[in-house]
Amino acid sequence: MLPIRTTELIRYYQQAEKALETAKALGKNNKSFFQGYWNEGVFEECGSGEVKTLKFSAEFPDYILRRLKKEDNFIAAVGKVGRNTNAAETIIVLDNDSADCFERPEF
């Protein structure tokens, strides 16, 4: 590991604090991060492998909606997670279906 300057360490600390605040705010609003693979109207959730319906509860640009209709995609999003349906309010990552799911870090 390379030596880290104090200014870099402070910046990393601030980014971590901001991420924690954002995660807490999402939890209070019953929103969650979720990810999976979208293929012809079928959403397979990463981790659990559950097949769910995926709804888009926000207005997304036309080019994103066209892409979702044409290609198999990996999607990471924030929204409401239900037993049978997830509702995407914000798309964080939209990639091809060969992208890997994000894994939680182990400390």
Secondary structure as GFF3:
##gff-version 3
##sequence-region A 1 107
A	DSSP	alpha_helix	6	28	.	.	.	ID=ss1
A	DSSP	beta_strand	32	39	.	.	.	ID=ss2
A	DSSP	beta_strand	42	45	.	.	.	ID=ss3
A	DSSP	beta_strand	51	56	.	.	.	ID=ss4
A	DSSP	alpha_helix	62	70	.	.	.	ID=ss5
A	DSSP	beta_strand	73	81	.	.	.	ID=ss6
A	DSSP	beta_strand	85	96	.	.	.	ID=ss7
###
